[in-house]
Amino acid sequence: MVEVHWLSGGVWALGGVCMLGLGYLIAFRDRVDLHADFDESGAVDRTVAGRRVGAVALLMGSVTLGYGLREMIVGFDPTALGVLLVLLLVGSWFTRLFAKGWSPAQSGN
């Protein structure tokens, strides 16, 4: 019988690998159109949006993969899962903003 933390950790690690793949395609292959909220009207610079969205997606994938490996090795920890979910929600929010053309310079004065 497979331990539950191995199965759960494997699912999280597989999800992290998928996020890393999408992050790679968006950041390095200029496929920002893979993001559902990308504004294809031409008002958003594809290169800049792709780099920003891809970087956040790569970060989210790395964190998810790390959590999955950690769960397989150490076991389940509800605090670690809560931190992961908050990080994924914040990362998702930032990718939506970046895909719509927002930049950190716009948040000033």
N, C-alpha and C positions, 0 to 999 in steps of 0.2 A: 504494500500500500504506500502511496506517495504521501509524504507529509504535506499538509496544507500550505505551509509557508514556502515550500519549493514550487508548488503550482502557482500560487498567487504571485510570488516573486518572479517567476518565469513569464507570467502574463504581463506584469509591469515592465520587465526588461524587454520583452518583444515590442510592447508599445513604445518604449524609449527608442528602440532601433528604428521603428517606423517613423517616429518624429524626427530622428536624425536624418533619415533618408529624405524626408520632405524638406527639412531645413537646408540640406545640401542642394537639392534641386532649386529651391527658391533663392538661396544666397549666391550660389556659384554658377548656376545654369540659367539664370535670369528667367525663372518660371514663377514670378510673383503672381501670375494669373491663377495659380493653384489655390491661392487663398480666396475664400468665398467673399470677403469684403473688399477685394481689390477694386478700385475705381478705374474701369477700363475706358473712361471717357477721354482720357489723354491729359487730364488736369494734373495727374500725379506722375512724377518722374519714376519710371520703372526701375531704373538702376538703384536709386537711393532707397526706394520703398523695398526693393528686393533684398538689399543688404541689411536693412533694419529688421524686416520681418524674418528673414533667414537667420540672422544672428540670434534673435529671440527664440525662434523655433529650435535652433541648435542647442541653446541653453536649456530649453524645456526638455528636449530629448536627452541631454546629458544627465540632467537631474533625475528624470524618470528612470533611465537606465541604471544610474547609481542607486536609486532607491530599490529597484528590483533586485539588483545584486546584493544589496545590504540585507534585504528581507530574506533572500535565499540563504545567506550565510548566518545571520544573527537571529532571524525570526521576526515575527510581527510585532510592531510597536505602534500603538494608535497615535502617539504624538508625532512620530515621523510621517505617518500617513497624512495627518492633518496639515503638517508643514508642506508636504508635497502638493496636496490639493490646493492650498492657498497660493503656492508659487505657480501652479499651473493656471489658476484663475487669473492671477495678476499678469502672467505672461500672455494669456489669451487676450486679455483686455489691451495690452500694449500692441500685440500683433494687429488687432482690429484698428487701433488708432493709426499705426504706421501704414497699414494697407490703404487707409483712406487719405493718406497724404500728410498727416500731422507730423510735426517735427518738434524736438525739445526746445528749439529756439522760439517757437510760437507761444510757449507757456510763460514767458517773461512778462514784464510790465503789462 
